[in-house]
């Protein structure tokens, strides 16, 4: 009985401590989630439960909606903030810091039992995914005569996803320009399940989800502008050959939230540990200088974005670091 009483008392004490814990609220991109979640776990351990970090997955667009309503401290984003989101934040009086935290190799994946697809060109991806393909391009042979007369089963990021925006811009030439007749989800695990269950499936998401599920999926080499078939990896992202699907990923921090000690500590902890955690979850860390520069921006109050409300395909981290931010 004594042990039970002690356990009940301990649960009560834990609940009481939890009720008074400071909270850092994060939401947004499922692509950035593995990094933020990894940092959050380590940070909460280091703080011995005095700070609680919540990390949601509502997609980059969904995350920015909450962020620009002042509902979150930090927004995970797999693309830069867009003009409408900038306007929404401005109207709500929300200023922010844009902090790149890693590079991702956006990965096109197929079922491992698929024996005919060895590589794919951007033109072939466009033929499959462009808006004009809806209801018309439904079989593999229609894309390439060498491929079989079998149905194409499509899986991709949902419309609120930054991955959807980046992929459509890189492949179709315009963000959000895509056929709509595919299985869409902001939860990449749903896509993994669908593709791994269908031999005729093809889809795309961040590299971390492929790396986590390599036994169930096969990554397709992409033929880059130089005509080289290149697989996604840390090396091909760093040497620039994995074009056009490598991209920076970000966190956005509410400038008012950074005044709260728990948020400031978390962001600084993330900048110090993002390289290590990024590598652990199979993303490509930025150069050390990029994290130092992010800390300098916080220290000097350099708020805003270096993108001016537009997405950019093929930008390098060196180009990012040389730009001045604006709101």
N, C-alpha and C positions, 0 to 999 in steps of 0.2 A: 504493500500500500504506500509505503514511504517513497518508493521509486516512482510510482504513478503520480503522487503529489508533487514530487520534484520536477517531473516532466511537464505537468500542467503549469507549474509556476514558471518554468523556463519558457514554455510557449507563450505565456502571458507577457513575460518580460520582453521576448523577441518581438511580439506584436506591438508592445508599447514603444519599443525603440524604433520599429519600422514606421509607426505612425508619426514619429517626430523626425524621421530621416529627411534630409534635404533631397529634392528630386530634380534631376536633369531630364527634360523631355525631348526626345528625338523621334523623328518620323521621316518617311520618304522612300528613297530608292531601295529596291531589293538587291540591286547589284552592290551597293555600298554597304548594305547590312552586315555581311560577314566581318568586315573590318571594324565597323563601329561596335558591333556586338562583342567582338574579341577584346577591343580596348575597354569597353564597358565592364566586362567580367573582371579583367585585371584591375581596373580602377576601383571597383566596388570592394574587391578583396583588400587592396591597399588602404582603403578608407575604413575598413573593418565594419562595414554596414552603416556608417553614418551618412552616406550618400546613396540614394537609389537612382539608377539610370534606366529609363524605360526606352526601348527602341522598337518603333512600329514599322510596318511595311505597307505603305499605301501608294507606292510608286513615286517617282520624282514629282510629277504634276500634282498628285494628291498631297504629297508632303508640303509643297510650296503653298497650296491653298491653306493648309493649317498654319504654316509659318507666317504667311502674310495676314492671317487673322490674329496673330499673337498667341496661338495656342501651343506652340513649341518653342524651345530654346535653340534647337539645331535642326537643320533640314539636310538629310542625305540626298545627294543629287548625282545622277550619272550623265548629266549634261548641264551646261550653264543655265542660269536663270534667264527666262525669256522676257520680252518687252512687256507683255501684259502682266506678268508676275511682278516685274519691277514696278509697274504702275500701281498694282494692287498694294504692294508693300508701302509705296510712297504715300498713297491715299490713307493708309492706316498708321502712318508715322513710324514705320518700321525700317530702320537702317540695319545693315548687315556687313559681315566680313565674309569674303569668298576665299575659301582655303582648299586648294588642290591637295589631295592626300595620297593618290596613287595613280597608276596607269592600268587600264584594263584592256585585254584583248577580247573584244566582242566576238563570240565564237558561234559559228554555224555548225550544227550537229545533226547527225543522222543515226538511225538504228545500226548497231554493229553488224547485223545480219545483211545489211545492204551491200551487195557485192559489185554493183555497177558504178557507183559514184566514187571516184578516186580523188577528184578535185572539182572546183567549181569557179567559174569566172563571175565577175560583177555583172556582166551583161546577162548571164544565165540567171543569176539571182534576181535581177530586175525583171526578166521575162516571167519569173514565177510570182514576184511580189508586187509588181506595179498595179495601180488601180485598174488599168485596162484589162488585166488578167482575170479579174473577178468573174467567175462563172464560165470563163472561156478556156483558160489554161488549167486543165484538171488532171492531165496525165503526163507522165515523165517524157514520153516520146514527143510531145508537142514542143518541149523545150529544146531537146536535142535528139535528132533521129537515131542516134546510137544508143539511146536509153530505152528501156522496155516500155511496152504499152500497158502500164500499171498506174493506178490512181496515185496522185500526190496528196499526202495528208500533211497539212500545214499547222505548225504551232509557233506562236510568237508572243512577244510582250504586249501587254494591254495598252490602251490609248493613253493612260496616265503615266506610263513608264518613260523615263528618259532614254532607256535602251531602244524603245520603239521610235522615239524621235531621232536618235542618232543613226540607227540602222536605216530608216527610211530616207534620211538625208544623204547618207553615204551611198546607198544602193539606188534609190529612185530619184535622187536629186532634189528632193523637197521633204522637209520634216512633216510627218503625219500623212504623207501621200502613200497609201497602201490599199491593197485589196482588203475587203472586210470579211471574206468568207474563210476564216481560219480560227482555230482554237486559241483564244487570247487569255492571258492571265498576268497579273502583277506578281503572282507567286511563282517563282521559277521552278519550284519543286513540282508543281502541277504540270509544267511543260516537260520536265525530265520524265515524269511518269508516262505522259502521253507518247513521247518519242520512243522511249525504251519499250513500249508495248506494241509498236506498229512498224513493220519492216519498210513500209513506204513513206515513213514520216521524215520531215525535215523541219528544223526550227532554229532559233537563235536566242542567246542570253549571255550574261557575263561569264568570263573564263572560270571563276571560282566554282560555279555550279557544274560545269563540265568536269573540272579537276576532281570534284567530290564524287562524281558519278561515272568515272572513266570505264568501269566494268560494264555499264549499261548503255554507253553512248560512244559514238565515234566523231571526232572533230574533223571537219572537212578543210583541207588546204585551200586557201583563196589565191587565185591568180592575180598578182599585183600589177600595177601599171607597167612594170618592166617585163612582164610576161613570166615571172617566176611563181611557181606554186608554193606558197608559204603557209606552214602550220602555225597556229597561235602558240606563243611561248614567251617567257621572259626575254630570251635572247633576241627573238624577232621583233618584239616591241621596242627594245632598247636600240637595235640597229636600224629601226625605221622601215624594215622590209615588209612588215605585216600591215600593208595598206589595202584598203582605207579603213580598216575596222579596229585600229588601236585608238584609244581615247583617254583623256584625263577624267578622273572622277573626284567629287568634291564633298565638302561639308560647307553649309552656310550657317553662320552664327548670328543670332539676334544681338545687335549692339547693346541693347538695354540688359539683356540676359548676361552678357559678359561682366556686368557690374556685380553679379551675384557670385560670391566666392566659389561655390560648388561648380558653377558652369565654367568660370575662368580656369579653375584647377583641372577640370575634365578636358577642356580644349588644349591646355598646355601639355597635359599628360598624353593626349592623342598625338600632338605634334612631335613629342619626344619618342613615342612608341609606334607610330603608324607604319614606319618602314619595316620594323620587325613583324608586326601583326600582318601587314600586307603580304609579306613573303610567306608567312605561315598559312594564309588562306588562298595562296596561289595568285595574288596580284603582283604587279611590278612596282616596287617602291620607287619613289622619286629620289633624285639626288639629295644628299643631306642639306645642301644649300637651299633647296625649295622649302623644306620645313623650317629652317632658320628664318627665311624671308617671311614665311607665314607668321611666325612669332613676332618679327619686327613690325609687320603690318598691324598686329594687335597692339603692340606697345606704342606705336605712333598714331593709332586711331585711323589707319588707312582703310576706309570703308568703301563698299561698292564692288562692282564687277569689272573685269577687263574685257568682257565680250560685247558690251553694249546691247544686250538683249537678243543676240543671234548665236546660233550654234555654228561651230566651225569644224570641218572635217580635216584631219591630217595635221593639226597644230602640234608643235613640239613643246616640251616643258620649258626649253630655253626661251622660246618665243613668249610663252605665258609669263615667265618671270621678268621679262624685259618691259612689260606693259604697265601702265598706270591705271588703277581702278577708278571707276566713277559710279555714282548712284543714278 
